[in-house]
Amino acid sequence: MGAEQTPEKARAEDLEILERYLSTLVHMGSSRKTIVAYRRDCRQFLRFVAADGREFPGKTDYRFLRNYAAFLAGQDYEKSSIARKLSAVRGLFRFCRSEALLGFNPAESLSSPKQPRKLPAVLRPAEVQQFLDAIDPGTPLGLRDRAIFELLYGCGLRSEELVSIKVTDLDFDVEEVTVTGKGHKSRVVPVGEMALEAVRAYLERGRPQLFPVGVNEGQEKKKTPWLFLSARGKRLGTSDIRRRTVKYVRKAAIKTKTSSHVFRHCFATHLLEGGADLRAVQELLGHASVSTTQRYTQVSGAHLRRVYERSHPRARHK
């Protein structure tokens, strides 16, 4: 039995509860990506409930939830996907408990599968420079791209944060940029001289050459507030950043698996390797919990181990 193999649909009353739950996530500042994923995952669970003929949420006990977890484990899902799906279900049950739809929460003890701890991919500083050198600053778009990746690496930004930066968010006098992260939380991040230089060059010689956004044909053209624009003056999206990353990775012939998010990993790892305090790196990255930041200490530790084995005369048997 399973929702993926049955024609049953989730009951309308159950879907209504789901939408109320998702509304609370919107008000809490959850991202659109999270809302879309949780809606899909919870709908799958509610189809599973309907296929079993159970009443939700009152008749979905812990044993039933374990059966659902076993069902997911039997499908062709990554452990990370199963963990996300169960997290969505736990959140749905917490909402039901808060709305007094349940006397107790049977999902409270529902655990997710253990996942192997993967260290994030990190480029060496020389590889980052190799990537940046692959960008031609002789064109407006080249100036833009150089500024984009200097900021991603120099400030440890997420792609979503970068494309949301407005020109007025930059303060060249104090060398800072205000960014809006997850949960619509703003933070101020220092900007290094090389990133500032790249952004200034883009603002002076690149951005003015990009076509400004028009209101309507024949009306006065209105310039967009966004810092990074497309060739036609429109705001860039995260998919644009991904495509530019792929282009320059190929051009620079970098072998390490690289995405735009890798520059955020590099930012954190290189700071820690340079002696930065873990709490300071947490603030710079905008992590809610220091435990999220601690994974970068493992990357840094792996680097230190390589340095030790390469450099210390007693590290290895000759």
RODO-2510 file (C-alpha; in nm, 4 decimals, decimal comma):
residues 318
     n   res          X          Y          Z
     1     m     0,0000     0,0000     0,0000
     2     g     0,1251     0,3496    -0,0699
     3     a     0,0039     0,6862    -0,1882
     4     e     0,2312     0,6780    -0,4912
     5     q     0,0727     0,3561    -0,6188
     6     t    -0,2944     0,4330    -0,5473
     7     p    -0,5443     0,6562    -0,7290
     8     e    -0,6850     0,7928    -0,4016
     9     k    -0,6651     1,1640    -0,3433
    10     a    -0,6238     1,3378    -0,0119
    11     r    -0,9522     1,4419     0,1483
    12     a    -1,0555     1,8029     0,1035
    13     e    -1,0828     1,8622     0,4781
    14     d    -0,7283     1,7322     0,5277
    15     l    -0,5962     1,9585     0,2524
    16     e    -0,7673     2,2517     0,4230
    17     i    -0,5724     2,1784     0,7425
    18     l    -0,2549     2,1566     0,5359
    19     e    -0,3122     2,4988     0,3798
    20     r    -0,3699     2,6500     0,7238
    21     y    -0,0405     2,4994     0,8362
    22     l     0,1424     2,6360     0,5314
    23     s    -0,0043     2,9810     0,5990
    24     t     0,1640     2,9798     0,9388
    25     l     0,4954     2,8993     0,7696
    26     v     0,4471     3,1945     0,5343
    27     h     0,3874     3,4264     0,8302
    28     m     0,6977     3,2866     0,9992
    29     g     0,9037     3,3874     0,6961
    30     s     0,9693     3,0463     0,5392
    31     s     1,0973     3,0642     0,1841
    32     r     0,8798     2,9937    -0,1188
    33     k     1,0991     2,6921    -0,1947
    34     t     1,0265     2,5485     0,1512
    35     i     0,6519     2,6074     0,1168
    36     v     0,6410     2,4343    -0,2221
    37     a     0,8392     2,1339    -0,0921
    38     y     0,6318     2,1000     0,2276
    39     r     0,3044     2,1230     0,0341
    40     r     0,4178     1,8445    -0,1976
    41     d     0,5494     1,6275     0,0871
    42     c     0,2433     1,6700     0,3090
    43     r     0,0054     1,6034     0,0197
    44     q     0,1888     1,2775    -0,0393
    45     f     0,1408     1,1843     0,3261
    46     l    -0,2274     1,2790     0,3226
    47     r    -0,2818     1,0610     0,0150
    48     f    -0,1202     0,7774     0,2083
    49     v    -0,3636     0,8441     0,4941
    50     a    -0,6637     0,8473     0,2594
    51     a    -0,5497     0,5258     0,0909
    52     d    -0,5544     0,3544     0,4310
    53     g    -0,9006     0,4873     0,5095
    54     r    -0,7833     0,6611     0,8245
    55     e    -0,9148     0,9755     0,9854
    56     f    -0,6621     1,2590     0,9991
    57     p    -0,5195     1,3617     1,2304
    58     g    -0,6910     1,1729     1,5144
    59     k    -0,6423     0,8149     1,3899
    60     t    -0,2878     0,8487     1,2608
    61     d    -0,0903     0,7022     1,5491
    62     y     0,2831     0,6470     1,5892
    63     r     0,2709     0,2947     1,4416
    64     f     0,1023     0,4288     1,1297
    65     l     0,3666     0,6999     1,1011
    66     r     0,6387     0,4371     1,1270
    67     n     0,4664     0,2468     0,8454
    68     y     0,4753     0,5624     0,6370
    69     a     0,8444     0,6082     0,7109
    70     a     0,9009     0,2457     0,6035
    71     f     0,7031     0,3111     0,2847
    72     l     0,9276     0,6077     0,2016
    73     a     1,2363     0,3988     0,2722
    74     g     1,1141     0,1448     0,0199
    75     q     1,0900     0,4050    -0,2563
    76     d     1,3737     0,5402    -0,4669
    77     y     1,4403     0,8408    -0,2457
    78     e     1,7651     0,9787    -0,1122
    79     k     1,7913     0,9774     0,2657
    80     s     1,7971     1,3558     0,2601
    81     s     1,4636     1,3575     0,0756
    82     i     1,3094     1,1174     0,3256
    83     a     1,4353     1,3345     0,6102
    84     r     1,2727     1,6417     0,4537
    85     k     0,9434     1,4597     0,3946
    86     l     0,9280     1,3411     0,7554
    87     s     1,0222     1,6871     0,8778
    88     a     0,7264     1,8290     0,6844
    89     v     0,4952     1,5698     0,8421
    90     r     0,6274     1,6442     1,1922
    91     g     0,5601     2,0118     1,1337
    92     l     0,2064     1,9357     1,0184
    93     f     0,1401     1,7367     1,3367
    94     r     0,2870     2,0109     1,5555
    95     f     0,0430     2,2502     1,3927
    96     c    -0,2481     2,0119     1,4555
    97     r    -0,1477     1,9853     1,8211
    98     s    -0,1235     2,3646     1,8548
    99     e    -0,4726     2,3964     1,7050
   100     a    -0,6083     2,1415     1,9555
   101     l    -0,6878     1,8964     1,6762
   102     l    -0,4874     1,6362     1,8678
   103     g    -0,4645     1,5444     2,2344
   104     f    -0,0988     1,4542     2,1900
   105     n     0,1505     1,4558     1,9049
   106     p     0,2314     1,1033     1,7764
   107     a     0,4952     1,2418     1,5381
   108     e     0,7059     1,3910     1,8179
   109     s     0,9200     1,0763     1,8387
   110     l     0,9250     1,0107     1,4642
   111     s     1,2919     1,0073     1,3692
   112     s     1,4531     1,0630     1,0325
   113     p     1,7073     0,8244     0,8753
   114     k     2,0663     0,8892     0,9682
   115     q     2,2527     1,0548     0,6888
   116     p     2,6213     1,0357     0,6096
   117     r     2,7876     1,3604     0,7048
   118     k     2,9077     1,5091     0,3805
   119     l     3,1653     1,7812     0,3893
   120     p     3,0827     2,0701     0,1545
   121     a     3,2997     2,1008    -0,1547
   122     v     3,5588     2,3750    -0,1189
   123     l     3,7936     2,5311    -0,3714
   124     r     4,1460     2,6234    -0,2773
   125     p     4,2195     2,9991    -0,2810
   126     a     4,4226     2,9477    -0,5991
   127     e     4,1219     2,7790    -0,7655
   128     v     3,8951     3,0668    -0,6640
   129     q     4,1422     3,3054    -0,8273
   130     q     4,1529     3,0791    -1,1340
   131     f     3,7730     3,1009    -1,1554
   132     l     3,7702     3,4805    -1,1190
   133     d     4,0457     3,5194    -1,3775
   134     a     3,8252     3,3358    -1,6293
   135     i     3,5821     3,6313    -1,6275
   136     d     3,6520     3,8937    -1,8934
   137     p     3,6085     4,2423    -1,7368
   138     g     3,6215     4,4062    -2,0794
   139     t     3,2422     4,4022    -2,1278
   140     p     2,9497     4,5290    -1,9167
   141     l     2,8374     4,1717    -1,8504
   142     g     3,1924     4,0693    -1,7629
   143     l     3,2157     4,3556    -1,5135
   144     r     2,8830     4,2422    -1,3689
   145     d     2,9897     3,8803    -1,3385
   146     r     3,3201     3,9700    -1,1740
   147     a     3,1306     4,1794    -0,9168
   148     i     2,8816     3,8949    -0,8598
   149     f     3,1422     3,6322    -0,7773
   150     e     3,3641     3,8693    -0,5817
   151     l     3,0636     3,9368    -0,3572
   152     l     2,9621     3,5710    -0,3324
   153     y     3,3118     3,4737    -0,2224
   154     g     3,4084     3,7916    -0,0389
   155     c     3,0888     3,8102     0,1687
   156     g     2,9736     3,4465     0,1869
   157     l     2,6333     3,5263     0,0392
   158     r     2,3648     3,2889    -0,0764
   159     s     2,2541     3,3339    -0,4379
   160     e     1,9072     3,4363    -0,3166
   161     e     2,0641     3,7070    -0,1039
   162     l     2,2835     3,8327    -0,3848
   163     v     2,0066     3,8781    -0,6413
   164     s     1,7994     4,0657    -0,3799
   165     i     2,0635     4,3351    -0,3212
   166     k     1,9597     4,6862    -0,4219
   167     v     2,2066     4,9584    -0,5148
   168     t     2,1106     5,1433    -0,1961
   169     d     2,2035     4,8391     0,0166
   170     l     2,5728     4,9089    -0,0471
   171     d     2,7602     5,1561     0,1724
   172     f     3,0998     5,2299     0,0203
   173     d     3,1996     5,4645     0,3015
   174     v     3,1849     5,1993     0,5736
   175     e     3,2468     4,9100     0,3293
   176     e     2,9320     4,7142     0,4141
   177     v     2,6315     4,5639     0,2402
   178     t     2,2902     4,4907     0,3911
   179     v     2,1470     4,1567     0,2790
   180     t     1,8182     3,9811     0,3478
   181     g     1,8600     3,6146     0,4368
   182     k     1,6326     3,3264     0,5287
   183     g     1,3193     3,4192     0,7178
   184     h     1,3462     3,7714     0,5756
   185     k     1,6115     3,8493     0,8358
   186     s     1,8509     4,1280     0,7454
   187     r     2,2175     4,1379     0,8389
   188     v     2,5047     4,3700     0,7631
   189     v     2,8143     4,2094     0,6098
   190     p     3,1547     4,3743     0,5634
   191     v     3,2774     4,3947     0,2038
   192     g     3,6452     4,3537     0,1241
   193     e     3,8424     4,5922    -0,0916
   194     m     3,8611     4,3605    -0,3935
   195     a     3,4853     4,3035    -0,3944
   196     l     3,4214     4,6774    -0,3500
   197     e     3,6547     4,7556    -0,6374
   198     a     3,4730     4,5068    -0,8615
   199     v     3,1300     4,6427    -0,7668
   200     r     3,2422     5,0018    -0,8186
   201     a     3,3773     4,9189    -1,1645
   202     y     3,0473     4,7503    -1,2524
   203     l     2,8425     5,0464    -1,1286
   204     e     3,0570     5,2958    -1,3176
   205     r     3,1201     5,1159    -1,6462
   206     g     2,8926     4,8135    -1,6612
   207     r     2,5493     4,8739    -1,5154
   208     p     2,4843     5,2037    -1,7017
   209     q     2,5278     5,0141    -2,0296
   210     l     2,2548     4,7627    -1,9483
   211     f     1,9141     4,8393    -2,0924
   212     p     1,6897     4,9997    -1,8264
   213     v     1,3492     4,8506    -1,7562
   214     g     1,0689     5,0311    -1,9399
   215     v     0,7301     5,1022    -1,7839
   216     n     0,5385     5,1077    -2,1117
   217     e     0,6313     5,1756    -2,4713
   218     g     0,6477     5,5485    -2,5300
   219     q     0,6670     5,6354    -2,1586
   220     e     0,9695     5,7487    -1,9647
   221     k     1,1932     5,4559    -1,8797
   222     k     1,2209     5,3696    -1,5148
   223     k     1,5441     5,2311    -1,3778
   224     t     1,5294     4,9258    -1,1557
   225     p     1,6649     4,9422    -0,7987
   226     w     1,8324     4,6004    -0,8179
   227     l     2,2097     4,5937    -0,8210
   228     f     2,2612     4,3107    -1,0671
   229     l     2,0815     4,3292    -1,3999
   230     s     2,0510     4,1185    -1,7109
   231     a     2,1534     4,2407    -2,0550
   232     r     1,8024     4,3880    -2,0892
   233     g     1,8028     4,5583    -1,7535
   234     k     1,5904     4,3034    -1,5686
   235     r     1,6641     4,1681    -1,2235
   236     l     1,8781     3,8552    -1,2245
   237     g     1,7491     3,5300    -1,0780
   238     t     1,9337     3,2496    -0,9019
   239     s     1,9115     3,0392    -1,2185
   240     d     2,1147     3,3089    -1,3967
   241     i     2,3843     3,2797    -1,1291
   242     r     2,3916     2,9011    -1,1722
   243     r     2,4377     2,9323    -1,5477
   244     r     2,7207     3,1837    -1,5089
   245     t     2,8899     2,9534    -1,2573
   246     v     2,8800     2,6599    -1,4995
   247     k     3,0212     2,8789    -1,7765
   248     y     3,3247     2,9955    -1,5806
   249     v     3,3929     2,6585    -1,4192
   250     r     3,4286     2,5151    -1,7684
   251     k     3,6323     2,8088    -1,8912
   252     a     3,8674     2,7867    -1,5930
   253     a     3,8916     2,4052    -1,6278
   254     i     3,8217     2,3555    -1,2558
   255     k     3,7833     1,9875    -1,1682
   256     t     3,6245     2,0267    -0,8232
   257     k     3,2452     1,9952    -0,8293
   258     t     3,1418     2,3593    -0,8147
   259     s     2,8155     2,5489    -0,7773
   260     s     2,7420     2,9077    -0,6848
   261     h     2,6919     2,7918    -0,3233
   262     v     3,0504     2,6616    -0,3151
   263     f     3,1738     3,0194    -0,2822
   264     r     2,9832     3,0485     0,0449
   265     h     3,1551     2,7309     0,1654
   266     c     3,4907     2,8731     0,0562
   267     f     3,4223     3,1974     0,2402
   268     a     3,3568     3,0175     0,5699
   269     t     3,6344     2,7611     0,5371
   270     h     3,9037     3,0081     0,4344
   271     l     3,8060     3,2396     0,7212
   272     l     3,8376     2,9569     0,9742
   273     e     4,1670     2,8431     0,8258
   274     g     4,2874     3,2008     0,8662
   275     g     4,2043     3,1933     1,2370
   276     a     3,8581     3,3529     1,2419
   277     d     3,6356     3,2907     1,5438
   278     l     3,3533     3,0398     1,4869
   279     r     3,0891     3,2713     1,6346
   280     a     3,2017     3,5556     1,4088
   281     v     3,1726     3,3299     1,1033
   282     q     2,8240     3,2291     1,2208
   283     e     2,7188     3,5948     1,2299
   284     l     2,8692     3,6651     0,8898
   285     l     2,6872     3,3702     0,7331
   286     g     2,3592     3,4502     0,9062
   287     h     2,3257     3,1034     1,0602
   288     a     2,0616     3,0779     1,3323
   289     s     2,2597     2,8053     1,5096
   290     v     2,6340     2,7708     1,5536
   291     s     2,5968     2,3937     1,4945
   292     t     2,5288     2,4733     1,1267
   293     t     2,8547     2,6664     1,1083
   294     q     3,0538     2,3938     1,2837
   295     r     3,0574     2,1706     0,9768
   296     y     3,3092     2,4112     0,8255
   297     t     3,5496     2,3351     1,1083
   298     q     3,5565     1,9770     0,9767
   299     v     3,6546     2,1028     0,6318
   300     s     3,9192     2,3225     0,7858
   301     g     4,0387     2,0303     0,9967
   302     a     4,0718     1,8132     0,6866
   303     h     4,2845     2,0842     0,5297
   304     l     4,5027     2,1063     0,8391
   305     r     4,5471     1,7291     0,8370
   306     r     4,6711     1,7416     0,4779
   307     v     4,9112     2,0206     0,5642
   308     y     5,0375     1,8224     0,8647
   309     e     5,0899     1,5027     0,6673
   310     r     5,2661     1,6921     0,3908
   311     s     5,4851     1,9012     0,6179
   312     h     5,5699     1,7199     0,9417
   313     p     5,8679     1,4791     0,9306
   314     r     5,6999     1,2334     1,1700
   315     a     5,3489     1,2393     1,0174
   316     r     5,4018     0,9359     0,7932
   317     h     5,6288     0,6335     0,7763
   318     k     5,8950     0,6811     0,5152
***
